Amino acid sequence: MKHNSIAVANAFAATIGIFYIGCRLLVGLFPDLMFSIAQSWFHGIELTKLGTWNLSMATFLVGLISSVIFAWVTGYIFVTVYNYFNR
């Protein structure tokens, strides 16, 4: 079964965009909890030495746009490789 590369890339990018916005909202509402979760995802690395959260609109937009673009490219490459191996 061949998948449409553009549709899969769009779906993956939209999903990452939704997750990014959700994560940003959680960081704004529960900064200490989210900091603890982030630290656990990085195997306990001492994140407090990096400083505090920077929740400006500019960093939000740069993060959102760059993560969605990265997700779109990743989705496109994934489905292209999938279709190749699925022949």
Secondary structure as GFF3:
##gff-version 3
##sequence-region A 1 87
A	DSSP	alpha_helix	5	29	.	.	.	ID=ss1
A	DSSP	alpha_helix	31	41	.	.	.	ID=ss2
A	DSSP	three_ten_helix	47	50	.	.	.	ID=ss3
A	DSSP	alpha_helix	57	85	.	.	.	ID=ss4
###
